[in-house]
Amino acid sequence: MNQSNSHSHGDFISKKRTEILYGSNNAVSRGVSFMENVKLKMDIIFDYKAPSIVIDIPEYKNGYKDILSKGAKIRCITEITKDNIQYCKKLMDIVTELRHMDGMKGGIAINENEYMATTVLQESQPLTEVIYSNVKEVVDQGQYIFDTFWRNATPSKKKIKDIEEGLESAKTNVLENQDEIRKAVTDLALKSNYICICTTIGGIKLIYDNFFDAYKEVLKKYRNGEHKGIRLVTSINHSKDIELVKLFSKLGIKIRHVKNIPFHSFALSDKMLNSTLEMMKEGGMITNLLNSNDILYLGHYDTIFRELWKSGIDAKDRIKDIEEGNFINVDIIPNPEESLKFVTQIAKSASREILILFSSTNGYLRTEKSGGLVSLNQIAFGGIKVKVLTPLDPTKEDKINQIKSKYNHIESRNLQANMQIGIGIIIVDKEKSLIFEIKDDAKDNFIESLGLAIYIEGKSTALSYATVFDSLWKQAEMVQQLQIHDLMQREFVNIAAHELRTPIQPILGLAEIVKNKTKDREQKELLSIVISNANRLKKLSEDVLDVTKIESNTLDLNKERFSLKDMVADIVNIYREGLDQKNIEIKHFISDEDCLYADKNRISQVVSNLISNSIKFIVDKRDGIISITAEKKEIKSDIGNDDNKFIVISVKDNGTGIDENIMPNLFSKFQTKSFHGMGLGLYICKSIIKSHGGTIWAKNNEDGSGATFSFSLPIIINNCC
């Protein structure tokens, strides 16, 4: 940015520039020339001191009048207070329209081609410092800021009237009393001129069960032209959600679907905001409610709603996709008790078939012990096809055969016991899938044995899993009939297990092909959603399988000698391609002599994970820096390394840092406050480093900006590349 005291009028108009001008003479001179350049309009925002400056400084006052005399328009936003109300009334005579907004600081002004801003305003005194630019991007940004404020500002006449009549100021309260909550919800509806709602399906059910009469009254006014109507955004993710959404749509409520609804629900009118402090589930009554008429709250939530509404898709289109199965919906269920409830629900929803792949013989035995096979046999007796695949432990074969004979309506086949699945899968009607992480297969109790579960509603994914299941089913039949050699059986099962890890790959590939071929923008957006969810599912599945290997002590290492510098450079190059738009720079400072004897792929996985974490927690609006360093140190080893010589690799960023509440359990499973991922990455990193005889740790940076993650690896003698 150039700093200047003066420039000729023609010079700064003809050249694109951004500059700071100091001193009242320079600032006023530039302000006057800025007003002289106005042809059609000038938009200006300034704080409560500015009206006195415009009225009392002749250069500014005359400049405003000249703009209006040319037929141009002046829109102005300021903070109208008891102290400046007389100035504001005079200002209304020399601007086209004046609006009020609380908390304005400094000032900005925009005409067709120029932008000016200041942070220093003194009552009835000329400006002493201004920023000037005629760069189009800067002017466009200033115009966007003004238009955003303008939409949320209050007409000056209303604000002046409120001040002169001594009307009640803005109030914000947290309501806990049920009667007060009900009154606030009802008042928002009945006293509104329009209503915007953001809530879950549970919130819609709450409205239906408790406040539907008030909303029907609003819709009656809407039909009579006395109300602007109701708009609602929600997440429609299951077929069970459809009936209630259709009912609300039929009554005249405009509804759109968004993928990720905010944690809290809110309702907004032109006069009031109600926001829950909890996630609305199953239509339960609100226990805490934020109620406010503060214009700042109203403006903030109005902006949130506008963005959600703009990104949403029409509820009718979403319902059609669900009914036709043309979508993917993924839910992560970390609680085993909730997982078991899910199993019961989706099994009862089956209309054609249920396919089950147990993780092991113990998984089958746990199901029998819990009464699950009895329920499945009853479902099969009712005409639903139930097929079960179980890896068979030869030592328990007789027991398994005895159990199977009791449930003759269930079709069962066996797989080899050495098939390391590590997960259980249920597929219902080739439309829904439930994948279980088996945390401890030795446990007899289901709750103790299970980890997280992934529920996927979508035909494409379910068909992929069903295809693998059918392949295993046919192969199991061939094994039973032809008595294939044990080695061939093991090879087949291992291949099938590998296929289980990547059933999403064909979905990704085909979706990318279709996206590249289609020219329809809406279809491209829908396919982008499919691809995004598929990539997320793929990453989740890989993490789950890694965690399963770690907890079953089957994480194998393939050690080799390699250059640390080359490995890090390769990783950085991969990330660098996608970081230009995020304004993030990655630097690495590693010597050519730094070599390792380790599993290169696994160490690369650790470094990639740490870089990815840094990227997530670097704020988009600032310059991000990630630096990677390596240093040789002597550290006391837990494994008794004679030389105690380690190489310490660190990844440092200037992001938001580590939340103090998470820090004590940072490297445990499910420890995250990000909306991306499940908190498995650092747990996997710790296990990989530990298996190499090293340690991993993290700390927030001393300067208060960002965090540093470090891990150590032992240096092996003659560890040359």
Secondary structure, DSSP 8 states (H G I E B T S, - for coil): -EEES---HHHHHHS--EEEEESHHHHHHHHHHHHHT-SSEEEEEE-TTHHHHHHH-HHHHHHHHHHHHTT-EEEEEE---TTTHHHHHHHTTSSSEEEE-TT--SEEEE-SS-EEEES---TT---SEEEEE--HHHHHHHHHHHHHHHHH-EEHHHHHHHHHHT-----EEEE-SHHHHHHHHHHHHHT-S-EEEE--HHHHHHHHHHSHHHHHHHHHHHHTTSS--EEEEE---SGGGHHHHHHHHHTT-EEEE-SS--SS-EEEESS-EEEESS---TT---S-EEEE--HHHHHHHHHHHHHHHHH-EEHHHHHHHHHHT---EEEEE--HHHHHHHHHHHHHT-SSEEEEE-SSHHHHHHHHHTTHHHHHHHHHHTT-EEEEEEEE-GGGHHHHHHHHHH-TTSEEEEEETT----EEEEEETTTEEEEEEES-TT-SSHHHHEEEEEEEE-HHHHHHHHHHHHHHHHHHHHHHHH---HHHHHHHHHHHHHHHH-TTHHHHHHHHHHHHH---HHHHHHHHHHHHHHHHHHHHHHHHHHHHHHHTT-----EEEEEHHHHHHHHHHHHHTTTTTTTEEEEEE--TT-EEEEEHHHHHHHHHHHHHHHHHTS-TTS-EEEEEEEEEEE---TT--SS-EEEEEEEEE-SS---TTTGGGTTSTT---SSSS-S-HHHHHHHHHHHTT--EEEEE-TTSS-EEEEEEEE--TT---
